[in-house]
Amino acid sequence: MSYEAAKKRADPYTTIVEDLPQMRRETVQLVRQAVSEGRHAYVLVNNRSEGNAPLTVQALSEMLRT
């Protein structure tokens, strides 16, 4: 998807417009792997991934707690 298409789809960035469960699982897996190896993990989340970065971060955080 192009940048412009993603921007239009997500605007006004107030809700999740499309859950990306595989992206979430892979992100959580990478964070857990890094932590288990004693490394720091930084996750950058863009509004264009699911439509609302804070809600995506909240979902990832919940997944990491379980």
Buried (B, 14 or more C-beta within 10 A) or exposed (E): EEEEEBEEEBEEBEEBBEEBEEBBEEBBEEBEEBEEEEEEEEBEBEBBBBBBBEBBEEBBEEBBEE
